[in-house]
Amino acid sequence: MNAIVLVLPGGKVRNARPLRPWHLAAVRMRPFTAALRAVPGLDVTQVSYSQRGWNGDGAAVRADALTALRQRLAVHPDAAVVLVGHSMGGRVAAHLAAHPAVRGVVALAPWWPGDEGALLAAGQRVHVLHGTADAWTDPAASRRETLSASTAGVEASWHPVEGAGHFMLRDPGRWHDWTVERVQEIAALPR
């Protein structure tokens, strides 16, 4: 096993109900999860949160992701970890990036309202893809945090999708292919 990949769905600012498989945040990430599972050498898990929202400090969703990470590392203790997060999942990924096994983050239209760039560790790779017409999460904020991370020794890149909104519906193949390529790059797998 070359790498563990955690796929982290989006969510809401506040919502204490559990994320269910039929919620759009979970459904939206299934094609990404399927595409990544087709890559040899990857152990891919799509995380399901106990709460749909960040709810203050994000403790519940961060704990859910950390539990999933620890479970996969128990099976593959020497594997590198790549986190793939959309929206709130991008925020969860940034907060989980301090774990020593995490090699990098692929963030899709991440919700990075604060200093998430400072959470990313020097030596990691972080790639962000964000629609320029996103009205749910701020592309300028994710670009700013990506640049902030790059000045702190993170190999970081920010890529716009011109005219695309938050839900990755414009040119979905581009989002999927780009994500798989970035995960393979971070995990050092042949493309």
N, C-alpha and C positions, 0 to 999 in steps of 0.2 A: 504494500500500500504506500503510494507516494504522498498522498495528502488527504486530509479530512476537509470537507467543505460543509459549512453550516449555511443554509439558506434562511435568511431572516426576513419574514414578511413585514409589511407596514402595519400601521394601526392608527389609533386616534390619539389626540392630546389627552383626553380623559374618557375612560370607559372601563369599568371594573368587571364586565362580563368576559367569560373565556372566549378566546379565538376558536371558532369552529371551522371544520374543513370546507364548509360551503360559503363562508364569508369571502367577499371579493379579495381582501388582502391575501388570503391563503390561496385562493384560486389563481390569482394573478401571478403567483410565483411558481406554480406547477410546471409551466413550460420551461422555466429556467432550471428547475430541479431535474426534470426529465432530460434536458439537453446535457446537463452536467453528469448525470448518471450514465450517459452513453459514452463518457470518456474513460478509457481504461486507466486504472491507477488512482481513481478518486472514490472515496467513501463519502457519499452525499446524504445529508439529513436536512429535511425542511423542518424547522422548529415551529412548534405550536405553543403559543403563549397561554398562560393561565388567566391573563387579562388582555383585553384588546387595546388598552390605552397605556400611554407613558405614565400617567397618573402621578405627577409631582416629580420625583427623582428617578423614576423608571426602575425602581428596585425589583419589582415583580418580573418584568419582562427581561431585565438583565440577569436575574437569577435563573429564569427558565433557560435562557441561552447558555449560561455557564453550566447548568446541569447537563444539557445536551452535549456541550463540549467535553465535559469530564467523562460522560458515558462513552463517547467515541474514543477519547484518549485512553480509556481503560482497555479498549479492544486493540488500538493501534498506538501504543505509547510513544513511539519515535516519529510519528507522522507530523509533517508540517500542517498548519491549519490556515485555511483561507476562509474569510467571512464574506458572504454576499448578502447585502441588505438593501431593501427598497424602502424609501421614505423613513418611517420610524425604525425600520430594520437597519437602515444605515446609521442611525443614531445608536442603536443597540451595538452594532459592530464597532463603532468608534469607542464606545465605553468598554467593550470586551477586548479591544486591541492590546491592552497592557498585559494580557496573559502571555507568558513566555513562549508558548507553542505557536502563537499567531504570527504568521509570516507576512500576511497582507490582507487588505480589505478591497473589495469591489463594491462601490456604493452607487446605487441607481436612484437618481432623484432624491438624495438623502435629505432628511430633516435635520439640519445642523444649525440650530438657532443661536448657539453660544460659542464656546471655545472648543468645539469637538476636534478641531485640527491639533490642538495641544495634547489631546489624548493619544494620538498616534505616535508610535515609538520610532526613534531614529533607526534606520536600517530596514524598516518595513517598506513594502510597496503598497501604495494606495492609488486606486484608479477610480475616477468619478465620471459618470455619464449622466448628464442632466439636460432635460428639454428646456429650450429658451423661453417657451410660452407656459411654463409650469406656474399655475396660480395657487397650488397647494403648498409646495415647499419652494424656497427661494433659491433660484439658480445662482444669484449673485453671492448669497451667503455660502453656498457649498463651494463656489469658486474661491472665495476669500479664505475659507478654512483649509482648502486644498493648498493654496499658496502659502498659508501660514505653516502648514505641516512641512512643506518643501524647504522652508527656511530653517527648519529644526532638524534636518537630516533625514527626512522621510523622502523616499523616491515617489513623488506624487505627481499625478497628472489629472487634469480636468478637461473633459471633452463635451462640447455642446451638441445637442441635436436640434438643429434650427427648426423652430415652429412647433416642436413637440410639447405636449402637455405632461402632466404628472403620471398618467396611467400606462405609459409605454405602449400605446395603441398605434401611434404613427410609426410605421416601419418596424413592426415587432421583431422581424428576423434580424435586423441590425442590432437591437438590444440583446437578443439571445446570443448571436454569434460573437459580439463584442465581449459579452460577459464570459463566455466559454474561453475565448482567446486570452483574456486577462487572467482568468483562474489558472489556465495552463501555464502561462508565463510566470506567475507568482509561485506555482507549485513546481516549476522547472520541469514540466512535462513536454515532450515533443508535440508540436502542433500538426 
